[in-house]
Every structure is written in C-alpha cells, then in structure tokens.
Amino acid sequence: MESPRTEATEQTERTEQAPRSRPALADEEFTADICVVGAGPAGLVLALLLLKSGLRVAVVERARAHQREFRGEILQPGALRLLDHLGVLGGARARGAHEHTRFRLVEGGRALLDIDYRALPAPHDYLLSIPQAHVLDELLLHCEKYEGFTYLDGRRVGALLRTDGRITGVAADGPGGACTVQAHVVVGADGRFSKVRRLAGIEAGRTEAFDLDVLWFKLTDDGPGSRDREAVRDVQVFRAGQSPVLVYDSWPDRVQIGWTLPHKGFRDVAAKGLDHVKEQLALAVPPYAGLIREQIRSMRDLSLLDVFSGRAERWADDGLVLIGDAAHTHSPIGAQGINLAIQDAVLLHPLLVASHRARDASGRFLSAFERTRSADIEQVMRLQRLQSRAMLSHGTFATRVRPKLAALLRRTPAYRKVLDRIAFGNPSIRVAEECFVPDVPERRNR
C-alpha cells in the first residue's frame, strides 16, 4: 500500500527537482562577521538584529525561494511583540494572515478547556496563523536593505572550516554554486536535523518524551459555507479516543490538521486502507468530515511527522553557537517552536555583538547563551509535557471535573500567570537596542 509522505521523502523530492549546479572553476569566497546557517525565523531575526548593530552577516540557506514545506504557522503573542518591535509584523501580516482568539480542547461538542487570549493586554492579545514564508519574505526584505548583508541561498553546508581547532567558517555547495564563508562566529540555525550540529560532532540529545507521531495534512475550505476573513477563529484540539486532532484555519482558505497517533502506530491504522484512515479522521473532526472524504485521495496527501523533544549536549563550541531547533527541539503542542526561535535570536544578539567587539569567539564565551536560556527551555518542556497529558488523559476527572476546575481557575491570578507563560515565555527578553548603530550603511538604489 502507498505510504504517507515523510519529511525525509519531501527533502529528497526537493533535491531532485532543484536545478543542477554548474561546475565551478573555483569556489566563491565570502567573509562576514557572523555566518548564520539557516534562513528560518531564528536565523533571519538574528541576522536583522546584527545588521542593525553594524555587523556584516552572511546567511547560508539550502532552499531557494522558500521551496520547502512549512507547517508551523502559529505565532504566539511573545513572537508577535518582538516582530512588531522590529517593524516586521505589519508587512508580514499585510501578505495575509488569520487571527485566532482562543485555544480550545473539545470532546463530543463540549469544551474541556477554553483559553481566551483576549484576556491578554492589547495589541498582542491573539494567536496569529500566518504562512511562514510571509514572515521570512518580510525579514529578508528588511535584511536586504543593509550593505553588510549577504544571502547565499541554494547552498547546503557540507563542511565546517577550522583554524587551529576553532570553527572559522563554512563550505557549502548546491544549485546556487560552491562557496566558502569565513566568519568570526558560525551560528547553526538550521533546524532540528541540523547539519551544522552534526558536523561539529554535537549530539542532538533526542528524547521520546511524547511517544507520538503526527499525521499532518491541509484541506481547502473555499466553498460557500466557509467562514469569511473577518470570522472569529479558534485553534482547536478535538479529542477522539487516544488520538487528539489539532485543527486551525490557515491563510487564505486552508485548514491545517494534525492527527496525533502513538509512536509508529500509523502502520496499524494504514494497514486497514485509505478509506479507514479517512473515516477515522472524519469521526474525529466532524466539522471537516466532508472535506476529508472529498480531498484526501491517496496516502501522499498526508505527511507523517516524527514528534520528539531534545536538547543538544552543548550549544556552543569555539567559533560556533546553536539556536532554535538546532539547540532544543520541541513538540508542536502549544505552538512554541517559532516563539522560542525568535526569542533565542533576540537573546543571542547582544552576546554576539560583545563577542565580536572583544574578539572572543571561544566556546567558554559563547556558552553564556545556553546558561542564560536553559531555565526557560526546561520550563517550556515541562509545560508541554503537562499539556500533552491533558490532551491524552481520559476518565471522569478529565471529562467532567477538569472543565469545572478550569472555569474556576480563570477567575484567579494563577490563570493569568499560566496564560502569560504560554503566550509570552520569558517576559524579560527584549530587543537590545543599545547595541544598534545609527546610520548603518544601506544599499543604494532600493
């Protein structure tokens, strides 16, 4: 039987479809103060902050024009606040987005948990579903204003350059051509399967704390019964047996759905055939049953995600620092990934500026980032484990008692404290504007 798509399958297809790079007579050589590997939210936010601080930044990205598939689209208020502060949020939103006001856990039409983001202070009192490409395009637009910015897309890092044992740059190749980048510090912002981390010999620290997989797919909901763009929207988790289903509206007329299953449990479900898979999904999310039956035509319309958490054994080495998923990987539960990645970039920014000024790129100096950030990451991981148990738990307490307790909790200061932690993370993280340099040279003729 045809298997669902996996992340590894999608990456292979992208590589095969990419244009072949022509043989180069010699590698292009670049120099920068900081070389960032990975043009995701963490990498581009960090690049913009460093450019504003007068540093030269080279970003190396394996994909071209956002060819890869993006699934994480939910921005928490903490990320919204920081992007707004950088002047990026407005332009990204103008490309298209949906606001969501609540997170709801639903079973049999009854809300077991209802978290209302409108209890937060305006203007960032909502969740935002926005295609990640909209955010990345806007960040790139801002970065490209600076003379000190070099964007090397279509290049996959294949080696770390070293001098006297210290990492001093990267070598990359691909459709964009072969190149080397020499830099004071290399930043690995290339995701949970980080090539930079692997080349540095740093263990990923993977754990199976969540013991589940997610079957992810998108539906198109553009019929006459679909909600208009001004509709009130919720991020919902439908509880159905032991397999909760995450659902939210995705710009412009899509619905993203993630069906959680026991780790490696999809094999047993799929063995009963595609029609069985579709009917199980239709039963789990009744409002979308018709779209599921109509639009899922083969297993290739589904993507199987391997969900795990992890923390790299160390986040820094001489000349290298890891951020975002390359340093700490999280479950999609609670939509924390992009939030944490952007906060990582904001927190690392002043440390890299100080490192450059002091000409100190030692692992000892750069590891201050991990020491500063560790408590926040541990707290998020604990919170996600609690959220996972809440989604998966059953019985009288889960279905009858917990909703009443949750309703009571909303009237206490503790509710706001928990909501603030989910929405904003560490509230003390702020943009270090004192590092910015006035009149940083911008590109001409823009």
Secondary structure, DSSP 4 states (H G I P E B T S, - for coil): -PPPEEHHHHHHHHHHHSPPPPPPSS-EEEEEEEEEE--SHHHHHHHHHHHHTT--EEEEESSSTT-S-----EEPHHHHHHHHHTT-HHHHHHT--EEE-EEEEEETTEEEEEEEGGGSPTTS-SEEE--HHHHHHHHHHHHTTBTTEEEEES-EEEEEEEETTEEEEEEEESTT--EEEEEEEEEE-S-TT-HHHHHTT----EEEEEEEEEEEEEEE--STTS--TTS--EEEEE--TT--EEEEEETTTEEEEEEEEETT-HHHHHTT-HHHHHHHHHHH-GGGHHHHHHH--SGGG-EEEEEEEEE-S-SEETTEEE-GGGTEE--STTS-HHHHHHHHHHHHHHHHHHHHHHT---HHHHTHHHHHHHHHHHHHHHHHHHHHHHHH--SHIIIIIHHHHHHHHTTSHHHHHHHHHHHHSSTT----GGG--TT--B-S--
